[in-house]
Amino acid sequence: MPDFKQPTPKPKPFYCGAYWHLWRRGLAHSIYNLMGAVTQGGEREFYATQATVARYFGAHEQSVAKEFRWLRKCGWIEFAATKSHFRWISHESWAEARPKDTEGDCLECAQRKLLPWELNPDPLVGELHAISGGKLRVYERRVAGLRRLAKQAAPLAHFPEPDKEICFLFAREIAEAQGMRDRGQFGGTGPGACLWRVEAIFRDRNTKLFAKRASLAELQEQIERSSP
Ligand SMILES: [Zn+2]
């Protein structure tokens, strides 16, 4: 039966920027933005005094000096040839100089490069993705269909919650597929094929349930026919 639920809108990924790192520190963020604007994105050195910056913001000179030190300690600005001049560091250069993960992304940056199957609001999508070691790429619609099948087959389930049983069966299929690959058999060992076999298990259960119900109905009919 079709349901007329609207598909979940896919969020537009947010990429990282200096604003993500600096929002908690308002004055430092503003000084960094001012320096970026004045130096045209780091094309020239920043040589205004901290007293001028303090006057511009109407802030205490000590506070401004503190934020300059903090920005320098965190690598957002650095001394130029003389200590009264500063170089402004763009977010890209800043991230470039930081430790990276295995995919070459900065570990300190907002991890926003999420794929649709990771952005998915259905927790089962994420669980299946994790069980497959990050290899299964599945959309919410297919998972919802699988859950429907599992719910229909509930009288034959070994778990009270369909999601738990789906995860259990999928983990079992993934483990068996790994065993097959270890023996040099690669056919049908992909995570998609594993999920398809889980679907087949539920379809099989539903077929059995349907046959059982049909024969019960037949029996019922026979009893009714033979009763006076
Ligand atoms: Zn960042």
Residues whose N, C-alpha, C, O or C-beta is under 5 A from the ligand:
A	BS01	ZN	C16 G17 C109 A110
